[in-house]
Amino acid sequence: MQPLPDSLDLLVVAAHPDDAEISIGGTILATLSAGHRVGIVDLTRGELSSRGTPELRAQETAAATEILGVHFRTCLDLPDGAVRDTDEAREKLVAVVRHTRPRILLAPWRDDLHPDHAGAGLLAYRSLYLGGVKMYPGGTPAAIQHRPATLGYYMCHTPFDPSVIVDVTDHWSRKCEAVQCYASQFHQPGQDGPPTKISRPEFMLAVEGRARDLGSRVGVEFGEALRWQDPPAVSNPVDVITGKGLSSNESKEA
């Protein structure tokens, strides 16, 4: 697989279609708005979903992708319900990392309640180093090696103490538009299908409640949390808070 002509700044690993939109859609949009290149790699097609079909999910994913406006999206077609850190899965994810050459890799929190989310986080963690190993896989020189500078995790079901909270206030409405593309998975009056965690009428209220809680911790309306695997290096502490990356809310107060 030849590398993209223009590398990505951020690659988001998602266990299922809709995970990226629900969990970190605002961060994706905020990063795009800042002029950076963003991609998503869905590990599965979501074929075990209690609602909808893989074909319908593919259509919904295409619609959500158009709303987000990401530069790259692909699916590794790993088995839904069995996302694991296996040799085959590592090779597939490393191939995408080398193809897209992201500066930052984001994945679901590797202690998440959902086994596929936790498996995706561990898979990303175990694959990160291998991308820069010249003789991986198979003991023959790779055409290109690439290791992202930083791995971060995002919240799905299980909360964690964040390293940073991204201000997604300006992008909340568009995030919700992208999420609602997955209508088959959400509450629809009269829709057939067994109840699931996300098909409850109050599910999106819970998503909003978490974002409002996170935002309130940093003085903005909506926030999304990230936790770094290792602390990133910074040139100095002042610019991190008052320089580049300053939220619009903080800019007005400065």
For each residue, the residues with C-beta under 8 A, 3 or more apart:
1: 95 96 98 99
2: 99 143
3: 7 98 99 100 101 144 146
4: 7 8 72 99 100 101
5:
6: 37 71
7: 3 4 37 100 101 102 103
8: 4 11 37 38 39 71 72 100 101 102 103
9: 31 36 37 38 102 103 104
10: 28 31 36 37 38 39 102 103 104 106
11: 8 38 39 40 41 72 96 97 100 102 104 105 106 148
12: 20 24 28 38 39 40 41 106 107 154
13: 41 43 93 105 106 107 108 120 123 124
14: 17 18 19 20 23 40 41 42 43 108 120
15: 19 42 43 44 83 108 114 116 117 119 120
16: 19 42 43 44 46 49 80 116
17: 14 42 44 45 46 57 58 60 61 64 75 182
18: 14 21 22 46 57 60 61 64 179 182 185
19: 14 15 16 22 23 42 108 117 156
20: 12 14 23 24 25 28 40 42
21: 18 25 64 68 175 178 179 181 182
22: 18 19 25 156 179 198 207
23: 14 19 20 108 154 155 156 224
24: 12 20 27 28 106 154 224
25: 20 21 22 28 29 68 171 174 175 178 179
26: 29 30 166 168 171 172 175 211 222 224
27: 24 30 31 106 154 166 168 224 226
28: 10 12 20 24 25 31 32 38 40 68 70
29: 25 26 32 33 68 168 171 174 175
30: 26 27 33 34 166 167 168 170 171
31: 9 10 27 28 34 36 38
32: 28 29 35 36 38 68 69 70
33: 29 30 170 171
34: 30 31
35: 32
36: 9 10 31 32
37: 6 7 8 9 10 71 72
38: 8 9 10 11 12 28 31 32 70 71 72
39: 8 10 11 12 70 71 72 73 74 100 102
40: 11 12 14 20 28 65 68 70 72 73 74
41: 11 12 13 14 73 74 75 76 93 96
42: 14 15 16 17 19 20 45 46 61 73 74 75 76
43: 13 14 15 16 75 76 78 83 89 93 116 120 123
44: 15 16 17 47 75 76 77 78 79 80 83 116
45: 17 42 54 57 58 75 77 80
46: 16 17 18 42 49 52 54 57 80
47: 44 54 57 80
48: 80 81
49: 16 46 52 57 80 184 185
50: 193 194 196
51: 184 185 191 193 194 196 199
52: 46 49 56 57 60 184 185 193
53: 56 57 184
54: 45 46 47 57 58
55: 58 59
56: 52 53 59 60 184
57: 17 18 45 46 47 49 52 53 54 60 61 182 184
58: 17 45 54 55 61 62
59: 55 56 62 63
60: 17 18 52 56 57 63 64 181 182 183 184 185
61: 17 18 42 57 58 64 65 73 181 182
62: 58 59 65 66
63: 59 60 66 67 181
64: 17 18 21 60 61 67 68 178 179 181 182
65: 40 61 62 68 70 73
66: 62 63 69
67: 63 64 174 177 178 181
68: 21 25 28 29 32 40 64 65 174 178
69: 32 66
70: 28 32 38 39 40 65 73
71: 6 8 37 38 39
72: 4 8 11 37 38 39 40 100
73: 39 40 41 42 61 65 70
74: 39 40 41 42 96
75: 17 41 42 43 44 45
76: 41 42 43 44 89 92 93 96
77: 44 45
78: 43 44 82 83 89 92
79: 44 82 83
80: 16 44 45 46 47 48 49 83 116
81: 48 115 116
82: 78 79 116 119
83: 15 43 44 78 79 80 89 115 116 119 120 123
84: 89 119 123
85: 89 90 119 122 123 126
86: 89 90
87: 90 91 137
88: 91 92
89: 43 76 78 83 84 85 86 92 93 123 127
90: 85 86 87 93 94 123 126 127 130 137
91: 87 88 94 95 137
92: 76 78 88 89 95 96
93: 13 41 43 76 89 90 96 97 123 124 127
94: 90 91 97 98 127 130 131 136 137
95: 1 91 92 98 99
96: 1 11 41 74 76 92 93 99 100
97: 11 93 94 100 101 102 105 127 128 131 146 147 148
98: 1 3 94 95 101 131 142 143 144 145 146
99: 1 2 3 4 95 96
100: 3 4 7 8 11 39 72 96 97
101: 3 4 7 8 97 98 144 146
102: 7 8 9 10 11 39 97 105 148
103: 7 8 9 10 148 149 150
104: 9 10 11 148 149 150 151 152
105: 11 13 97 102 124 128 148 150 151 152
106: 10 11 12 13 24 27 151 152 153 154 226
107: 12 13 110 120 121 123 124 125 151 152 153 154
108: 13 14 15 19 23 112 114 117 118 120 121 153 154 156
109: 112 117 118 121 153 154 155 156 158 160 227
110: 107 118 120 121 122 124 125 153
111: 118 121 158 160
112: 108 109 117 118 121 156 157 158
113: 117 118 156 157 158
114: 15 108 117 118 156 157
115: 81 83 118 119
116: 15 16 43 44 80 81 82 83 119 120
117: 15 19 108 109 112 113 114 120 121 156 157
118: 108 109 110 111 112 113 114 115 121 122
119: 15 82 83 84 85 115 116 122 123
120: 13 14 15 43 83 107 108 110 116 117 123 124
121: 107 108 109 110 111 112 117 118 124 125 153
122: 85 110 118 119 125 126
123: 13 43 83 84 85 89 90 93 107 119 120 126 127
124: 13 93 105 107 110 120 121 127 128 151
125: 107 110 121 122 128 151 229
126: 85 90 122 123 129 130
127: 89 90 93 94 97 123 124 130 131
128: 97 105 124 125 131 147 148 151 229
129: 126 132 133 147
130: 90 94 126 127 133 136 137
131: 94 97 98 127 128 136 145 146 147 148
132: 129 145 146 147
133: 129 130 136 142 145
134: 141 142 145
135: 138 139 140 141 142
136: 94 130 131 133 142
137: 87 90 91 94 130 142
138: 135
139: 135
140: 135
141: 134 135
142: 98 133 134 135 136 137 145
143: 2 98
144: 3 98 101
145: 98 131 132 133 134 142
146: 3 97 98 101 131 132
147: 97 128 129 131 132
148: 11 97 102 103 104 105 128 131 151
149: 103 104 232
150: 103 104 105 228 229 230 232
151: 104 105 106 107 124 125 128 148 228 229 230
152: 104 105 106 107 163 226 227 228 229
153: 106 107 108 109 110 121 160 226 227 228 229
154: 12 23 24 27 106 107 108 109 224 225 226 227
155: 23 109 158 159 160 210 224 225
156: 19 22 23 108 109 112 113 114 117
157: 112 113 114 117
158: 109 111 112 113 155
159: 155 210 225
160: 109 111 153 155 225 227
161: 227
162: 165 214 225 226 227
163: 152 226 227 228 231
164: 225 226 228
165: 162 214 215 217 218 223 224 225 226
166: 26 27 30 223 224 225 226
167: 30 170 215 218 220 222 223 247 248 249
168: 26 27 29 30 171 172 175 211 215 222 223 224
169: 172 215 220 221 222 223 247 248 249
170: 30 33 167 248
171: 25 26 29 30 33 168 174 175
172: 26 168 169 175 176 211 221 222
173: 176 177
174: 25 29 67 68 171 177 178
175: 21 25 26 29 168 171 172 178 179
176: 172 173 179 180 204
177: 67 173 174 180 181
178: 21 25 64 67 68 174 175 181
179: 18 21 22 25 64 175 176 182 204 207
180: 176 177 183 186
181: 21 60 61 63 64 67 177 178
182: 17 18 21 57 60 61 64 179 185 186
183: 60 180 186 188
184: 49 51 52 53 56 57 60 191
185: 18 49 51 52 60 182 196 198 199
186: 180 182 183 198 199 203 204
187: 191 199 200 201 203
188: 183 191
189:
190:
191: 51 184 187 188
192:
193: 50 51 52 196 199
194: 50 51
195: 199 200
196: 50 51 185 193 199 200
197: 200 203
198: 22 185 186 203
199: 51 185 186 187 193 195 196 203
200: 187 195 196 197 203
201: 187
202: 205 206
203: 186 187 197 198 199 200 206 207
204: 176 179 186 207 208
205: 202 208 209
206: 202 203 209 210
207: 22 179 203 204 210 211
208: 204 205 211 212 222
209: 205 206 212 213
210: 155 159 206 207 213 214
211: 26 168 172 207 208 214 215 222 223 224
212: 208 209 215 216 221 222
213: 209 210 216 217
214: 162 165 210 211 217 218 222 223 224 225
215: 165 167 168 169 211 212 218 219 220 221 222 223
216: 212 213 219 220 223
217: 165 213 214 223
218: 165 167 214 215 223 247
219: 215 216 249 250
220: 167 169 215 216 223 247 249
221: 169 172 212 215
222: 26 167 168 169 172 208 211 212 214 215
223: 165 166 167 168 169 211 214 215 216 217 218 220
224: 23 24 26 27 154 155 165 166 168 211 214
225: 154 155 159 160 162 164 165 166 214
226: 27 106 152 153 154 162 163 164 165 166
227: 109 152 153 154 160 161 162 163
228: 150 151 152 153 163 164 231 232
229: 125 128 150 151 152 153
230: 150 151
231: 163 228
232: 149 150 228
233:
234: 237 239 240
235: 239
236: 239 240
237: 234 240 241
238: 241 242 243
239: 234 235 236 242 243 244
240: 234 236 237 243 245
241: 237 238 246
242: 238 239 246 254
243: 238 239 240 246
244: 239
245: 240
246: 241 242 243 250 251 254
247: 167 169 218 220 250 251
248: 167 169 170 251 252
249: 167 169 219 220 252 253
250: 219 246 247 253 254
251: 246 247 248 254
252: 248 249
253: 249 250
254: 242 246 250 251
